[in-house]
Amino acid sequence: MLAVALGADHAGWELKEALKAWLMDAGYQVLDFGAHGPDSVDYPDYAAQIAEAVSVGKVDRGLLVCGTGIGMSIAANKVPGIRAALCGDVFTARMSREHNDANVLALGGRLTG
C-alpha cells in the first residue's frame, strides 16, 4: 500500500484530519507531519518537510493543505524532484497523476469540502 505524508498549516489542519481518517480507513500508510491544531504556523515549514519526505523516497506521495493550497504548492515545488499540483476537483487531481506524474497534491482548506 502507498505511504502518504500529510502536512497542513492552521488553515488546513481540519481538512487534513478528515483526509487522514479516510486514507487510514482505506488502508494507506499515513505519516502526519502536522499541524495538529488551529494555532498559527508557517506553511513553508510543512511544505518543505513533506516535499523532502517524498523526494528522498521516505513516502510515495504527499498531501498538503493550507488556506488556498497556493502557498503549499509553490513551496513544495522548490524541492528537486517534486511535482506538486494544486487541485480543486477530482478530474484535475486524476489528470495531474496520469498526465503530469504529480507526486504531491495541494488542496485549499478554505476552498475544498
C-alpha positions in Angstrom: 0.0 0.0 0.0 1.2 3.5 -0.7 2.7 5.6 2.1 1.4 9.2 2.1 2.8 12.1 4.1 0.3 14.7 5.3 1.0 18.3 6.2 -1.1 21.4 6.8 -1.0 24.8 8.3 -3.5 26.2 10.7 -6.0 26.9 7.8 -5.8 23.4 6.6 -5.5 21.1 9.6 -9.2 20.3 9.8 -9.3 19.1 6.2 -6.0 17.2 6.8 -7.6 15.4 9.7 -10.6 14.3 7.7 -8.4 13.2 4.8 -6.1 11.3 7.3 -9.1 9.3 8.6 -10.3 8.5 5.1 -6.8 7.4 4.0 -6.3 5.2 7.1 -9.7 3.6 6.6 -8.7 2.9 3.0 -5.6 1.1 4.2 -2.9 3.7 3.3 0.1 4.1 5.4 -0.1 7.7 6.7 2.6 9.9 8.2 1.2 13.0 9.7 3.7 15.9 9.9 1.2 18.3 11.4 -0.1 20.9 12.1 -2.2 19.4 14.8 -4.5 22.4 15.7 -5.6 25.9 14.8 -2.6 27.7 16.3 -0.9 29.8 13.6 2.1 28.1 11.9 4.2 28.8 8.8 3.1 26.8 5.8 6.5 26.6 4.1 7.9 24.6 7.1 5.3 21.9 6.5 5.6 22.0 2.7 9.4 21.5 2.9 9.1 18.5 5.3 6.5 16.7 3.1 8.3 17.5 -0.1 11.6 16.3 1.3 10.0 13.0 2.5 8.6 12.4 -1.0 11.9 13.5 -2.7 14.1 11.1 -0.7 11.6 8.2 -1.0 10.5 8.0 2.6 6.9 8.1 1.3 5.3 7.6 -2.0 3.1 10.7 -2.1 2.5 13.9 -0.3 -0.7 15.8 0.6 -0.5 19.4 1.6 -3.3 21.7 2.8 -3.3 25.4 3.5 -5.9 28.1 3.1 -5.9 28.1 -0.7 -3.3 25.5 -1.5 -1.3 28.0 -3.5 1.4 28.7 -0.9 1.9 25.0 -0.2 2.2 24.1 -3.9 4.7 26.9 -4.6 6.8 26.0 -1.6 6.8 22.2 -2.3 7.8 22.7 -5.9 11.0 24.3 -4.8 12.3 20.9 -3.8 14.0 19.0 -6.6 12.0 16.0 -7.9 8.7 17.4 -6.6 5.7 17.9 -8.8 3.1 19.4 -6.6 -0.3 20.0 -8.2 -2.9 22.4 -6.7 -6.2 20.7 -7.5 -9.8 21.7 -6.7 -11.7 18.8 -8.2 -11.3 15.0 -8.8 -10.8 15.4 -12.6 -7.8 17.7 -12.2 -6.3 15.6 -9.5 -6.6 12.5 -11.6 -5.1 14.2 -14.6 -2.2 15.6 -12.5 -1.3 12.0 -11.7 -1.9 10.3 -15.1 -0.5 13.0 -17.3 1.9 15.0 -15.2 3.1 12.4 -12.7 2.3 14.7 -9.8 3.7 13.2 -6.5 2.2 15.9 -4.2 -1.4 17.0 -4.0 -2.1 20.5 -2.6 -5.6 21.5 -1.5 -7.2 24.6 -0.1 -8.7 24.0 3.3 -10.8 27.1 3.0 -12.0 26.2 -0.5 -12.4 22.4 -0.5 -15.1 20.3 1.2 
